[in-house]
Amino acid sequence: MSKTLEKGTSEVNGLLWGARARDWAEVQEGQFAAAFHAVLARAKVGPDTRHLDAGCGAGMAAALSASLGATVSGLDASEALLRVARERTPGGDFRQGDLEALPFPDDGFDLVTGFNSFQYAGDPARALREAGRVTRPGGKVVIMTWGEPAGMEAAGHIAALKPLMPPPPPGAGGPFALSDETALRGFAEAGGLIPVEVRDVDTPWHYPDLATALRGMASSGVAVRAAQHSGEEELMAAMTGFLTPFERPDGTIGFGARARYLVATV
Ligand SMILES: C[S@@+](CC[C@H](N)C(=O)[O-])C[C@H]1O[C@@H](n2cnc3c(N)ncnc32)[C@H](O)[C@@H]1O
């Protein structure tokens, strides 16, 4: 259990994010689908694109990319999530590994994306240098993170989880550390990338009912860590408290969320 307190290793993150892989894939991953679509459109993904999704999770973005004709590869720490990615895109090349040591040759991709992933690496600058290394000259690296928390309803669930989490390591910036545009550009530059633009995407979260919302929201690595530290009942109580105000008369649940992404070249 003490391992869960170590930050950022591929092994530890793989266990956290893969613990509830089916719930993540069936309910939670799709809450960011609008951002996946926006990034793939912005990057003009098509049949000529060789795309690596770094920290691909259950592979929804990779599957969307493949449906646009791209040749897709994916890397993630979690074998449980990769199993889903392979089911969804049988023609893809999905590998278990560490963002800090990508098992791919230099210059092999036109596009490398990290949807909410690079910031979880133990050494994010190293992970970004790896992303740059495997991207061909003139290719693109996209870093996606949360949008600015001010006025974002979904940000409240992070606040609800906070009391259940172990103390953050000294100097840890928290989930919204990269939401600030200057910080995000600095993050890319620290990894040797050249920022081109920063864009925001609304990606509202919707669930058919409270039980499904709880299943989805309990499946993130962050929620799994909260449950390990404080207990499943406490996690469910905190998430129910957050979700209940967003319950509509028909029982569905919906609230606003925003992603921010940076496009860089190498
Ligand atoms: C927030 S999830 C995002 C997953 C996917 N990109 C998505 O948007 O649904 C973060 C992902 O990064 C992976 N991850 C975290 N640290 C990693 C590391 N050091 N090496 C490889 N994968 C890592 C986790 O296993 C998890 O699937």
The ligand as an ORCA input file, in Angstrom:
! r2SCAN-3c Opt
* xyz 0 1
  C      -5.999     10.642    -16.847
  S      -5.596      9.101    -17.536
  C      -5.807      9.519    -19.255
  C      -5.994      8.348    -20.149
  C      -6.357      8.701    -21.595
  N      -5.353      9.526    -22.203
  C      -7.682      9.421    -21.618
  O      -7.712     10.623    -21.884
  O      -8.704      8.769    -21.368
  C      -3.822      9.045    -17.367
  C      -3.208      7.848    -18.057
  O      -1.794      7.974    -18.018
  C      -1.224      6.710    -17.722
  N       0.079      6.963    -17.089
  C       0.334      7.683    -15.967
  N       1.653      7.715    -15.712
  C       2.264      7.002    -16.696
  C       3.625      6.680    -16.982
  N       4.608      7.109    -16.202
  N       3.864      5.942    -18.084
  C       2.848      5.506    -18.881
  N       1.548      5.791    -18.660
  C       1.252      6.525    -17.578
  C      -2.228      6.049    -16.801
  O      -2.092      4.636    -16.759
  C      -3.544      6.523    -17.397
  O      -4.048      5.626    -18.359
*
